[in-house]
Amino acid sequence: MSRVWITGASSGIGAACAREFARRGFSLVLSARRKSELNLRAEECLKLGAEKVEVLAFDLSDKDSLESAAQKAWDAFGGLDIFFCNAGISQRCDVAEADLETVRRIFEVDYFSPYILTKTILGKMLGNGGGQLACTCSIAGLFGSRHRSAYCGSKAALQRLYETIDAEYYDKGIKTTVIIPGRVQTPISLSALEADGKAHNVMDPGQKNGISAEKAAKKIVRSILRGRKEVLVGGFELATAYIKRFIPCLSRAISRKVNN
């Protein structure tokens, strides 16, 4: 039995990946804040072929609940084969305008909470002979991106965390996969935080015109199951990752122009 825990599973990439794993007959633990949405995803996944589905609702910003949530996810099926750390929150404000509490909240949700969940599950996987850890980062974590300073920083930090885990625990049976999405049609810009911490509540054109979450999920799940270390997911915008690597001055010029 292959057992997967997915955070951020109520919508977007997480929900689409849950459906893709379900089609392959996996047992799923689905997590997000909204239990009602998770229940709907659970019904979908069972109809698509998931062996078993458990719903585990919790809030990533509630750091006191994280270790308990990880324990419940682990216990749901007597262990986990894959932990997909997908949940997160974005940002839409300039550096000078950003309230420090908003910045801290983004780092809590996008880095510190995933760190705690990953560390907890990692310890259990090590005691169980191994397992796979996957996380959703972002192309915005590869370079500076306007209106997303804290998001860029937190996603870059999360990618470095998973690369470090690979360096430290590869020989102990731990596999890691870093997912780097570009433009994908998800609600992430709607819930992105503005300077004062309020939701952006706007579907950005770049998001709206991205690839579908279903198309992204097929590539993501396939990459996780093949044990790929890193995978870029998106459309033509992925070229900026290579521009950053080989022509950094051009990358900076592009970042100054992109506004959504």
Secondary structure in CASP SS format (residue, H / E / C, confidence):
PFRMAT SS
TARGET T0000
AUTHOR 0000-0000-0000
METHOD secondary structure of the structure
MODEL  1
M C 1.00
S C 1.00
R E 1.00
V E 1.00
W E 1.00
I E 1.00
T E 1.00
G C 1.00
A C 1.00
S C 1.00
S C 1.00
G H 1.00
I H 1.00
G H 1.00
A H 1.00
A H 1.00
C H 1.00
A H 1.00
R H 1.00
E H 1.00
F H 1.00
A H 1.00
R H 1.00
R C 1.00
G C 1.00
F C 1.00
S E 1.00
L E 1.00
V E 1.00
L E 1.00
S E 1.00
A E 1.00
R C 1.00
R C 1.00
K H 1.00
S H 1.00
E H 1.00
L H 1.00
N H 1.00
L H 1.00
R H 1.00
A H 1.00
E H 1.00
E H 1.00
C H 1.00
L H 1.00
K H 1.00
L H 1.00
G C 1.00
A C 1.00
E C 1.00
K C 1.00
V E 1.00
E E 1.00
V E 1.00
L E 1.00
A E 1.00
F C 1.00
D C 1.00
L C 1.00
S C 1.00
D C 1.00
K H 1.00
D H 1.00
S H 1.00
L H 1.00
E H 1.00
S H 1.00
A H 1.00
A H 1.00
Q H 1.00
K H 1.00
A H 1.00
W H 1.00
D H 1.00
A H 1.00
F C 1.00
G C 1.00
G C 1.00
L C 1.00
D C 1.00
I E 1.00
F E 1.00
F E 1.00
C E 1.00
N C 1.00
A C 1.00
G C 1.00
I C 1.00
S C 1.00
Q E 1.00
R C 1.00
C E 1.00
D C 1.00
V H 1.00
A H 1.00
E H 1.00
A C 1.00
D C 1.00
L H 1.00
E H 1.00
T H 1.00
V H 1.00
R H 1.00
R H 1.00
I H 1.00
F H 1.00
E H 1.00
V H 1.00
D H 1.00
Y H 1.00
F H 1.00
S H 1.00
P H 1.00
Y H 1.00
I H 1.00
L H 1.00
T H 1.00
K H 1.00
T H 1.00
I H 1.00
L H 1.00
G H 1.00
K H 1.00
M H 1.00
L H 1.00
G H 1.00
N C 1.00
G C 1.00
G C 1.00
G E 1.00
Q E 1.00
L E 1.00
A E 1.00
C E 1.00
T E 1.00
C C 1.00
S C 1.00
I H 1.00
A H 1.00
G H 1.00
L C 1.00
F C 1.00
G C 1.00
S C 1.00
R C 1.00
H C 1.00
R E 1.00
S H 1.00
A H 1.00
Y H 1.00
C H 1.00
G H 1.00
S H 1.00
K H 1.00
A H 1.00
A H 1.00
L H 1.00
Q H 1.00
R H 1.00
L H 1.00
Y H 1.00
E H 1.00
T H 1.00
I H 1.00
D H 1.00
A H 1.00
E H 1.00
Y H 1.00
Y H 1.00
D H 1.00
K H 1.00
G C 1.00
I E 1.00
K E 1.00
T E 1.00
T E 1.00
V E 1.00
I E 1.00
I E 1.00
P E 1.00
G C 1.00
R C 1.00
V E 1.00
Q E 1.00
T C 1.00
P C 1.00
I H 1.00
S H 1.00
L H 1.00
S H 1.00
A C 1.00
L E 1.00
E C 1.00
A C 1.00
D C 1.00
G C 1.00
K C 1.00
A E 1.00
H C 1.00
N C 1.00
V C 1.00
M C 1.00
D C 1.00
P H 1.00
G H 1.00
Q H 1.00
K H 1.00
N C 1.00
G C 1.00
I E 1.00
S E 1.00
A H 1.00
E H 1.00
K H 1.00
A H 1.00
A H 1.00
K H 1.00
K H 1.00
I H 1.00
V H 1.00
R H 1.00
S H 1.00
I H 1.00
L H 1.00
R H 1.00
G C 1.00
R C 1.00
K C 1.00
E E 1.00
V E 1.00
L E 1.00
V E 1.00
G C 1.00
G C 1.00
F H 1.00
E H 1.00
L H 1.00
A H 1.00
T H 1.00
A H 1.00
Y H 1.00
I H 1.00
K H 1.00
R H 1.00
F H 1.00
I C 1.00
P H 1.00
C H 1.00
L H 1.00
S H 1.00
R H 1.00
A H 1.00
I H 1.00
S H 1.00
R H 1.00
K H 1.00
V C 1.00
N C 1.00
N C 1.00
END
